[in-house]
């Protein structure tokens, strides 16, 4: 897997976990670490958003080549 794929996937996971904390406990971990409304907090949010957009590319490629089945499992080609 390319480095950029791993990096963007990691950022998307961090964003998802942060949203889970916000939804479940009204706790924004990113804002708690970097300060609410700080430039670093905004940068993390922007990078997470851009990472999500970037991850649409591998998803669309895998859908186009039928690598992901309807049940969400990866189809192995022989």
C-alpha distances in whole Angstrom, upper triangle without the diagonal:
4,6,8,7,7,10,11,11,13,15,16,16,19,20,21,22,25,26,26,29,30,31,32,34,34,32,30,28,27,30,32,30,30,33,34,34,33,31,28,28,28,25,23,24,23,20,19,20,19,15,17,17,14,13,15,14,11,13,16,14,13,17,18,17,18,15,16,20,23,23,19,18,15,17,16,18,20
4,5,5,7,9,10,11,12,15,16,17,19,20,21,23,25,26,27,29,30,32,33,34,34,32,30,28,26,29,31,29,28,32,33,32,31,28,26,26,26,23,21,22,21,17,18,19,17,14,16,16,13,12,15,13,11,14,16,14,15,18,19,18,20,17,19,22,25,25,22,21,18,20,19,20,23
4,5,5,6,9,10,11,12,14,15,17,18,20,21,22,24,26,27,29,30,31,33,32,30,27,25,23,26,28,25,25,29,30,29,28,25,23,23,23,20,18,20,19,15,16,18,15,12,15,16,13,13,16,15,13,16,19,17,18,21,22,22,23,20,21,25,27,27,23,23,21,23,23,24,26
4,5,5,6,8,10,10,12,14,15,16,18,20,21,22,24,26,27,28,30,31,31,29,26,24,21,25,27,24,24,27,28,27,26,23,21,21,21,17,16,17,16,12,13,14,12,9,12,13,9,10,13,12,11,14,16,16,17,20,21,21,22,20,21,24,26,26,23,23,21,23,23,25,27
4,5,5,6,8,10,10,12,14,15,16,18,20,21,22,24,26,27,28,30,30,28,25,23,22,25,27,25,25,28,28,28,27,25,22,22,22,19,17,18,17,13,13,14,12,9,11,12,8,7,11,10,8,11,14,13,13,16,18,18,19,17,17,21,23,23,19,19,17,20,20,22,24
4,6,5,6,9,10,10,12,14,15,16,18,20,21,23,24,26,27,28,28,26,24,22,20,24,25,23,23,26,27,27,26,24,21,21,21,19,16,17,17,14,13,15,14,10,12,14,11,10,14,13,11,14,17,16,16,19,21,20,21,18,18,22,24,23,19,19,18,21,21,23,25
4,5,5,6,9,10,11,12,14,15,17,18,20,21,23,24,26,27,26,24,21,19,17,21,22,20,20,23,24,24,23,21,18,18,18,15,13,14,14,10,10,13,11,8,11,13,10,10,14,14,13,15,18,18,18,21,23,23,24,21,21,25,26,26,22,22,21,24,24,26,29
4,5,5,6,9,10,10,12,14,15,16,18,20,21,22,24,25,25,23,20,19,17,20,22,20,20,23,23,22,22,20,17,17,16,14,12,12,12,8,7,9,8,5,7,9,7,7,11,11,11,13,15,16,17,19,21,21,22,20,19,23,24,24,20,21,20,23,24,26,29
4,5,5,6,9,10,10,12,14,15,16,18,20,21,22,24,24,22,20,18,17,20,22,21,21,24,24,24,24,22,19,19,19,17,14,14,14,11,9,11,11,7,8,11,9,7,11,12,11,11,15,15,15,17,20,20,20,18,17,20,21,21,17,18,17,20,21,24,27
4,5,5,6,9,10,11,12,14,15,17,18,20,21,22,22,20,18,16,14,18,19,18,18,21,22,22,22,21,17,17,17,15,12,13,14,11,9,12,12,9,10,13,12,11,14,16,14,15,19,19,19,21,23,24,24,21,20,23,24,23,20,20,20,23,24,27,29
4,5,5,6,9,10,10,12,14,15,16,18,20,21,20,18,15,14,12,15,17,15,16,18,19,19,18,17,14,13,14,12,9,9,10,7,5,9,9,6,8,11,11,10,14,15,15,16,19,20,20,22,24,25,26,23,22,25,26,25,21,22,22,25,27,29,32
4,5,5,6,9,10,10,12,14,15,16,18,20,19,18,15,14,13,16,18,17,18,20,20,20,20,19,17,15,15,14,11,10,11,9,6,8,9,6,6,10,10,8,11,14,14,13,16,18,18,19,22,23,23,21,19,22,22,22,18,20,20,23,25,28,31
4,5,5,6,8,10,10,12,14,15,16,18,18,16,15,13,13,16,18,17,18,20,20,21,21,21,18,16,17,16,12,12,14,12,9,11,13,10,9,13,13,11,14,17,16,15,19,20,19,21,24,24,24,21,20,22,22,21,18,19,19,23,25,27,31
4,5,5,6,9,10,11,12,14,15,16,16,14,11,10,9,13,14,13,14,17,17,18,18,18,15,13,14,13,10,10,13,11,8,11,13,11,11,15,15,14,17,19,19,18,22,23,23,24,27,28,28,25,23,26,26,25,21,23,23,27,28,31,34
4,5,5,6,9,10,10,12,14,15,14,13,10,10,9,12,14,14,14,16,15,16,17,17,14,12,12,12,9,8,10,9,6,8,11,10,9,13,14,13,15,18,18,18,21,23,23,23,26,28,27,25,23,26,25,24,21,23,24,27,29,32,35
4,5,5,6,9,10,10,12,14,14,13,11,11,11,14,16,16,17,19,18,19,20,20,18,15,16,16,13,11,14,13,9,11,13,12,10,14,15,13,15,18,18,17,20,22,22,22,25,27,26,24,21,23,23,22,19,21,22,25,28,31,34
4,5,5,6,9,10,10,12,12,11,10,9,10,13,14,14,16,18,17,19,20,21,18,15,17,17,13,13,16,15,11,14,16,14,14,17,18,17,19,22,21,20,23,25,24,25,28,29,29,26,24,26,25,24,21,22,24,27,29,32,35
4,5,5,6,9,10,10,10,8,6,6,7,10,11,12,13,14,14,15,16,17,15,12,14,14,11,10,14,14,11,13,16,15,14,17,19,18,20,23,23,22,25,27,27,27,30,32,31,29,27,29,28,27,24,26,27,31,32,36,39
4,5,5,6,8,10,9,9,8,9,10,12,13,15,16,16,15,16,18,19,17,14,15,16,13,11,14,15,11,12,16,15,14,17,19,18,19,22,23,21,24,27,26,26,29,31,30,28,26,27,26,25,23,25,26,30,32,35,39
4,5,5,6,8,9,9,9,10,12,14,15,16,18,19,17,19,21,22,20,17,18,19,16,14,18,18,14,16,19,18,16,19,21,19,21,24,24,22,25,28,27,27,30,32,30,28,26,27,26,24,22,24,26,29,32,35,38
4,5,5,5,6,6,7,7,10,12,12,14,16,16,15,18,19,21,19,16,17,19,16,15,18,19,15,17,21,19,18,22,23,22,24,27,27,26,29,31,30,30,34,35,34,32,29,30,29,28,25,27,29,33,35,38,41
4,6,6,4,5,5,8,10,11,11,14,16,15,13,15,18,20,18,15,16,18,15,14,17,18,15,16,20,20,18,21,24,23,24,27,28,26,29,31,31,31,34,36,35,33,30,32,30,29,27,29,31,34,37,40,43
4,6,6,8,9,12,14,14,15,18,19,19,17,19,21,23,22,18,19,21,18,16,19,20,17,18,21,21,19,22,24,23,24,27,28,26,28,31,30,30,33,35,34,32,29,30,29,27,25,28,30,33,36,39,42
4,6,8,10,12,15,16,16,18,20,20,19,21,23,25,24,20,22,23,21,19,22,23,20,21,24,23,22,25,27,25,26,30,30,28,31,33,32,32,35,37,35,34,30,31,30,28,26,28,30,34,37,40,43
4,5,9,10,14,14,13,16,18,18,16,19,21,24,22,19,21,23,20,19,23,23,20,22,25,25,23,27,29,27,29,32,32,30,33,36,35,35,38,40,38,36,33,34,33,31,29,31,33,37,39,43,46
4,7,10,12,12,11,15,17,15,13,16,18,21,20,16,18,21,18,17,20,22,19,20,24,23,22,25,28,27,28,31,32,30,33,36,35,35,38,40,39,37,34,35,34,32,30,33,35,38,41,44,47
4,6,9,9,8,11,13,12,11,14,16,19,17,14,16,18,16,15,19,20,17,19,22,22,21,25,26,26,27,31,31,30,33,35,34,35,38,40,39,37,34,36,35,33,31,33,34,38,40,43,46
4,6,5,6,9,10,10,9,11,13,15,14,10,12,15,12,11,15,16,14,16,19,19,19,22,23,23,25,28,28,28,30,33,33,33,36,38,37,35,33,35,34,32,30,32,33,37,39,42,45
4,5,5,6,9,9,10,12,13,15,13,10,13,14,11,12,15,15,14,16,19,18,19,22,23,23,25,28,28,28,30,32,32,33,36,37,37,35,32,34,34,33,30,31,32,36,38,41,44
4,5,5,6,8,8,10,10,12,9,6,9,10,8,8,12,12,11,14,16,16,17,20,21,21,23,26,26,26,29,31,31,32,35,36,36,34,32,34,34,33,30,32,32,36,37,40,43
4,5,5,5,4,7,8,10,9,6,9,11,10,10,13,14,14,16,18,19,19,22,23,24,26,29,29,29,32,34,34,35,38,39,39,37,35,37,37,36,33,35,36,39,41,44,47
4,6,5,7,10,10,13,11,9,12,14,12,13,17,17,16,19,21,21,22,25,26,26,29,31,32,32,34,36,36,37,40,41,41,39,37,39,39,37,34,36,37,41,42,45,48
4,6,9,11,10,12,9,8,12,13,11,13,16,16,16,18,20,20,21,24,25,25,28,30,31,31,34,35,35,37,39,40,40,38,36,39,39,37,34,36,36,40,41,44,47
4,7,9,7,8,6,6,9,10,9,11,14,14,15,17,19,19,21,23,24,25,28,30,30,31,33,35,36,37,39,41,41,39,37,40,40,39,36,37,37,41,42,45,48
4,6,5,9,8,7,10,12,12,13,15,17,17,19,21,22,23,25,26,27,30,32,33,33,35,37,38,39,41,43,43,41,39,42,41,40,37,39,40,43,45,47,50
4,6,9,9,7,9,12,12,12,14,16,16,18,20,21,22,24,26,27,29,31,32,32,34,37,37,38,40,42,42,41,39,41,40,39,37,39,39,43,45,47,51
4,7,8,6,7,10,11,10,12,15,16,16,18,20,21,22,24,26,27,30,31,31,33,36,37,37,39,41,42,40,38,41,40,40,37,39,40,43,45,47,51
4,5,5,6,9,10,11,12,14,16,17,18,20,21,23,24,26,28,30,31,32,34,36,37,38,40,42,42,41,39,42,41,41,38,40,40,43,45,47,50
4,5,5,6,9,10,10,12,14,15,16,18,20,21,22,24,26,28,29,30,32,34,35,36,38,40,41,39,38,41,41,40,37,39,39,42,43,46,49
4,5,5,6,9,10,10,12,14,15,16,18,20,21,22,25,26,27,28,31,32,33,35,36,38,39,37,36,39,39,38,35,36,36,40,41,43,46
4,5,5,6,9,10,11,12,14,15,17,19,20,21,23,25,27,27,29,31,32,33,35,37,37,36,34,37,37,36,33,35,35,38,40,42,45
4,5,5,6,9,10,11,12,14,15,17,18,20,22,24,25,26,28,30,31,32,34,36,36,35,33,36,36,36,32,34,35,38,39,42,45
4,5,5,6,9,10,10,12,14,15,16,18,20,22,23,24,26,28,29,30,32,34,35,33,32,35,35,35,32,33,33,36,38,40,43
4,5,5,6,9,10,10,12,14,15,16,19,21,22,22,25,26,27,28,31,32,33,31,29,32,33,32,29,30,30,34,35,37,40
4,5,5,6,9,10,11,13,14,15,17,20,21,21,23,25,26,27,29,31,31,30,28,31,31,31,27,29,30,33,35,37,40
4,5,5,6,8,10,11,12,14,16,18,20,20,22,24,25,26,28,30,31,29,28,31,31,31,28,30,30,33,34,36,40
4,5,5,6,9,10,10,12,14,16,17,18,20,22,23,24,26,28,29,27,26,29,30,30,26,28,27,30,32,34,37
4,6,5,6,9,10,10,13,15,16,16,19,21,21,22,25,26,27,25,24,26,27,26,23,25,25,28,30,32,35
4,5,5,6,9,10,11,14,16,16,17,20,21,21,23,25,26,25,23,26,26,26,23,25,25,28,30,32,35
4,5,5,6,9,10,12,14,15,16,18,19,20,22,24,25,24,23,26,26,27,24,25,25,28,29,31,34
4,5,5,6,9,10,11,12,15,16,17,19,20,22,23,21,20,23,24,24,21,22,22,25,26,28,31
4,5,5,7,9,11,11,13,15,16,16,19,20,21,20,18,21,21,22,18,20,20,23,25,27,30
4,5,5,8,10,10,11,14,15,16,17,19,20,20,19,22,22,23,20,22,21,24,26,27,31
4,5,6,8,9,10,12,14,15,16,18,19,18,18,21,22,23,20,21,20,22,24,25,28
4,5,6,6,9,10,11,12,14,16,17,15,14,18,19,19,16,17,16,19,21,22,26
4,6,5,6,9,10,10,12,14,15,14,14,17,17,18,15,17,16,19,21,22,26
4,5,5,6,9,10,11,12,14,14,14,17,18,20,17,18,16,18,20,21,24
4,6,5,6,9,10,11,12,11,11,15,16,18,14,15,13,15,16,17,21
4,5,5,6,9,10,10,9,9,12,13,14,11,13,12,14,16,17,21
4,5,5,6,9,10,10,10,13,14,16,13,15,14,15,17,18,21
4,5,5,6,8,8,10,13,15,17,14,15,13,14,15,15,19
4,5,5,6,5,6,9,12,14,11,11,9,10,12,12,16
4,6,5,6,6,8,10,12,10,12,10,11,13,14,18
4,5,8,9,11,12,15,14,15,13,13,15,14,18
4,6,8,10,13,15,14,14,11,10,12,11,14
4,5,7,9,12,11,11,9,8,10,10,13
4,6,10,11,9,8,6,5,7,8,12
4,7,8,6,6,5,6,9,11,15
4,5,5,6,6,6,10,12,15
4,5,8,9,10,14,16,19
4,6,9,10,14,16,19
4,7,9,12,15,19
4,6,9,13,16
4,6,9,13
4,6,10
4,7
4
